Amino acid sequence: MQTANVNVPIKVTGRHVSITEAIKSYAISKVEHLHLDYPRIIEAQVILNVEKHRHFAEIILHCNNHITIEATHETDDMYASIDGVIAKIAQQMRKYKTKIMRSHRPRRHEIRHLEEHVLNLEGFEDHDEGVEPQVIQTERYPLKPMFVDEAVLQLEMSNRQFVVFLNAKTEKVNVLHRRKDGGFGLMEPTFA
C-alpha cells in the first residue's frame, strides 16, 4: 500500500544561504510526496547549503522504531540537489524495508486458520431463558508463524487494527493490536 507522508513536520533550514519561500515549498512538497509505507516518517529535516558554486541538499528522516535515515546530494543547482537527495532517500527507505522484510520472514511454511465469530448481542440478556447468541459472520484468518517483532512490523505496514499470528517462540496463537495511545498490545492465551 502506498501512502503519502502528509502531516509530517518538515523543517527546512539553510547554511550559508537564505531560504526563499519558493525553494522551501519545493523541498516540503518533495518530502511530503515520498510514497513509502515503511518506515513511517515522524519528522523530516531538510538542510540546504551553498559553498561557492556547489549546492548541497541534505535530508534527515526521523522514523518510527528509532530509525534515522540520512542522505545528501550536491549539484550546481539547488532544485536539482533537492531532486537528487529525494531519490537517494527513497532508495534508502526501499533498501531498509527490503532488508527488514527479508530478515523477518516466517520461520515455517504452514498456515493455520482461526475462525472468528461476530456475535449478535440483541437478546443476549435473555441467556437465562436458553436463547443462544447468533453467529452473524464467520471469517477465516490465516495464522502465520512469526516472532512478536515481525508481527509489530506487519501491523505497522498495514491499516488493520490487529494481527493474529502463531508466536514462533511459544507456538501459541497471539493477537497484537493497536492501542489508543499509539502503542501496541499483545494478547497471549492462558488456561485458567
C-alpha positions as CSV (number, residue, x, y, z in Angstrom):
1,M,0.0,0.0,0.0
2,Q,1.4,3.4,-0.9
3,T,0.7,6.3,1.4
4,A,1.9,9.9,1.3
5,N,3.6,11.2,4.4
6,V,1.1,14.1,4.9
7,N,1.0,15.9,8.3
8,V,4.7,15.1,8.8
9,P,6.6,18.1,10.5
10,I,9.2,19.2,8.0
11,K,11.9,21.7,8.9
12,V,13.8,23.5,6.1
13,T,16.9,25.3,7.2
14,G,19.8,26.9,5.3
15,R,23.5,27.2,5.9
16,H,25.3,30.0,4.1
17,V,22.1,30.6,2.1
18,S,18.8,32.4,2.7
19,I,15.9,30.1,2.0
20,T,13.3,31.6,-0.3
21,E,9.6,30.7,0.0
22,A,9.7,29.0,-3.4
23,I,12.7,26.7,-2.5
24,K,11.1,26.0,0.9
25,S,7.8,25.0,-0.5
26,Y,9.5,22.9,-3.3
27,A,11.5,21.0,-0.7
28,I,8.4,20.4,1.6
29,S,6.3,19.2,-1.3
30,K,9.0,16.7,-2.4
31,V,9.3,15.3,1.2
32,E,5.5,15.1,1.6
33,H,5.3,13.1,-1.6
34,L,7.6,10.3,-0.5
35,H,5.2,7.5,-1.2
36,L,6.6,4.7,1.0
37,D,4.7,2.8,3.7
38,Y,7.7,1.7,5.8
39,P,9.4,3.1,7.8
40,R,6.8,5.6,8.8
41,I,8.3,9.1,8.9
42,I,7.7,11.0,12.2
43,E,9.8,14.2,11.4
44,A,11.9,15.4,8.5
45,Q,14.7,17.9,8.3
46,V,15.9,19.4,5.0
47,I,19.2,21.3,5.2
48,L,20.3,23.4,2.2
49,N,23.9,24.7,1.9
50,V,25.8,26.6,-0.7
51,E,29.6,26.7,-0.9
52,K,30.9,28.7,-3.9
53,H,29.0,27.2,-6.9
54,R,28.2,23.9,-5.1
55,H,24.6,23.4,-3.9
56,F,24.1,20.8,-1.2
57,A,20.8,19.3,-0.1
58,E,20.7,17.0,2.9
59,I,17.6,15.2,4.3
60,I,17.4,13.6,7.7
61,L,14.3,11.5,8.4
62,H,13.3,10.5,11.9
63,C,11.1,7.4,11.6
64,N,9.3,5.1,14.0
65,N,11.2,2.4,15.8
66,H,14.1,4.9,16.4
67,I,15.2,4.7,12.7
68,T,17.1,7.6,11.3
69,I,17.8,7.8,7.5
70,E,20.1,10.4,6.0
71,A,21.1,11.3,2.5
72,T,23.0,14.2,0.8
73,H,23.3,15.3,-2.8
74,E,25.4,18.0,-4.5
75,T,24.9,19.8,-7.9
76,D,25.3,23.3,-9.2
77,D,21.6,23.9,-8.9
78,M,19.6,23.8,-5.6
79,Y,16.4,22.3,-7.2
80,A,18.5,19.5,-8.8
81,S,20.2,18.9,-5.5
82,I,16.7,18.5,-3.8
83,D,15.6,16.2,-6.5
84,G,18.7,14.1,-6.2
85,V,18.6,13.8,-2.4
86,I,14.9,12.8,-2.6
87,A,15.8,10.0,-5.0
88,K,18.6,8.8,-2.7
89,I,16.4,8.9,0.5
90,A,13.6,7.0,-1.3
91,Q,16.1,4.4,-2.4
92,Q,17.5,4.0,1.2
93,M,13.9,3.6,2.5
94,R,13.2,0.9,0.0
95,K,16.5,-0.9,0.9
96,Y,15.7,-0.7,4.5
97,K,12.2,-2.1,4.0
98,T,13.6,-4.9,1.8
99,K,16.3,-5.8,4.4
100,I,13.7,-5.8,7.2
101,M,11.2,-7.9,5.2
102,R,13.9,-10.5,4.3
103,S,15.1,-10.9,7.9
104,H,11.6,-11.1,9.2
105,R,10.2,-13.9,7.0
106,P,8.1,-16.5,8.8
107,R,10.2,-19.5,10.0
108,R,7.6,-22.1,8.9
109,H,5.7,-22.6,5.8
110,E,2.5,-23.9,7.4
111,I,-0.7,-21.8,7.6
112,R,-3.4,-22.5,10.2
113,H,-6.8,-21.0,10.2
114,L,-8.7,-19.4,13.1
115,E,-12.4,-18.9,12.9
116,E,-13.6,-15.5,14.1
117,H,-17.2,-15.2,15.3
118,V,-19.1,-11.9,15.4
119,L,-21.9,-12.2,17.8
120,N,-25.3,-10.5,17.7
121,L,-25.9,-9.2,21.3
122,E,-29.5,-8.5,20.8
123,G,-31.5,-10.6,23.2
124,F,-28.2,-11.7,24.9
125,E,-29.7,-10.6,28.3
126,D,-32.2,-13.4,27.9
127,H,-29.4,-16.1,28.2
128,D,-31.3,-17.4,31.3
129,E,-34.1,-18.4,29.1
130,G,-31.9,-20.5,26.9
131,V,-31.5,-18.1,24.0
132,E,-28.2,-18.5,22.2
133,P,-26.4,-15.6,20.5
134,Q,-26.5,-15.8,16.8
135,V,-23.3,-16.0,14.7
136,I,-23.5,-13.3,12.1
137,Q,-20.4,-13.9,10.1
138,T,-17.5,-16.4,10.1
139,E,-14.2,-15.3,8.7
140,R,-11.2,-17.5,8.0
141,Y,-7.9,-15.8,9.1
142,P,-4.6,-17.4,8.1
143,L,-2.2,-17.9,11.0
144,K,1.4,-17.2,10.1
145,P,4.2,-18.2,12.4
146,M,6.2,-15.2,13.3
147,F,8.0,-13.5,16.2
148,V,6.5,-10.6,18.0
149,D,8.8,-8.0,16.4
150,E,7.7,-9.4,13.0
151,A,4.0,-9.0,14.0
152,V,4.7,-5.4,15.0
153,L,6.3,-4.8,11.6
154,Q,3.3,-6.4,9.9
155,L,0.9,-4.2,11.8
156,E,2.9,-1.0,11.2
157,M,2.8,-1.7,7.4
158,S,-1.0,-2.2,7.3
159,N,-4.1,-0.3,8.1
160,R,-5.5,-3.2,10.2
161,Q,-6.2,-2.7,13.9
162,F,-4.8,-6.2,14.8
163,V,-2.7,-9.1,13.7
164,V,-3.4,-12.7,14.7
165,F,-0.3,-14.9,14.4
166,L,1.3,-18.1,15.7
167,N,4.1,-17.0,18.0
168,A,7.2,-18.7,16.7
169,K,8.7,-18.6,20.2
170,T,5.8,-20.0,22.2
171,E,3.9,-21.8,19.4
172,K,0.7,-20.3,20.7
173,V,-1.8,-18.1,19.0
174,N,-1.3,-14.4,19.9
175,V,-3.1,-11.2,18.9
176,L,-1.2,-8.0,18.5
177,H,-3.4,-4.9,18.4
178,R,-3.1,-1.1,18.2
179,R,-3.7,0.8,21.4
180,K,-5.4,4.2,21.6
181,D,-2.1,5.7,23.0
182,G,-0.3,4.7,19.8
183,G,1.5,1.7,21.2
184,F,0.8,-2.0,20.7
185,G,-0.9,-4.5,23.0
186,L,-0.1,-8.3,22.9
187,M,-2.7,-10.8,23.9
188,E,-1.4,-14.2,24.9
189,P,-3.6,-17.2,25.7
190,T,-3.6,-18.8,29.2
191,F,-5.7,-21.6,30.5
192,A,-7.5,-20.9,33.8
